[in-house]
Every structure is written in structure tokens, then in C-alpha cells.
């Protein structure tokens, strides 16, 4: 009986370890997803800032898309 109880305890511990491993993998995946979202947000904020700067002081928008894209890329490098 004691041997059977010990086997059950070992089995439960193994199951708990597998659950922890699964959760660890999920945490790593979510961490990477958060990093990607932060990069996307930073790119969007940079683009918005450049566009805002280009639009300031212009009555009618006459923005050269290639020029704006170049500015966005340069700003992102900084």
C-alpha cells in the first residue's frame, strides 16, 4: 500500500512538473508577443510623429509619401 501511495505521489509530481513546463513555454511565447507589440507600437508612434510634423503648418496636405517614408525610417534608426 505504501508503495502504491508513493507511486501516486510521484505521478502527481510529474504531472505538476509537466504543467509548469507548459506554463513556462506559454510565458515565453507571451513575452515574445509583448516584445513584438511594443516594436509595432514604437513604429506606429514614430510614423504618427513624422506625419504630424509634416502636416503642421500646411493648410492643404501636400505630403510626398516617399519623403515621409524616408523620414520614418530615419527616425526609427535613431
Buried (B, 14 or more C-beta within 10 A) or exposed (E): EEEEEEEEEEEEEEEEEEEEEEEEEEEEEEEEEEEEEEEEEEBEEBBEEBBEEBEEEEEEEEEEEEEBEEBBEEBEEE
